[in-house]
Amino acid sequence: MTAEERNKYIEFMYDYKNEYNCENCPENRGDFPHDRLPCGQQNCWVTCHCKEM
C-alpha cells in the first residue's frame, strides 16, 4: 500500500459521512450472507473506527 492509498483509506474510515457507504468502502469484499455487510462484518468499519461501538 502506498502512502497515498493509506491516506485515502484513513480519510474514508474516519469520516462519519461514510457510515454504511459499502459501495465505496475499501473493505468491501463482495457478497456475504444477508446478515452481514459486503465486507463480511456485522458492524460497519467506519462506525468501529469512529468508536461509536
Secondary structure as GFF3:
##gff-version 3
##sequence-region A 1 53
A	DSSP	alpha_helix	3	13	.	.	.	ID=ss1
A	DSSP	three_ten_helix	16	18	.	.	.	ID=ss2
A	DSSP	three_ten_helix	22	24	.	.	.	ID=ss3
A	DSSP	alpha_helix	45	49	.	.	.	ID=ss4
###
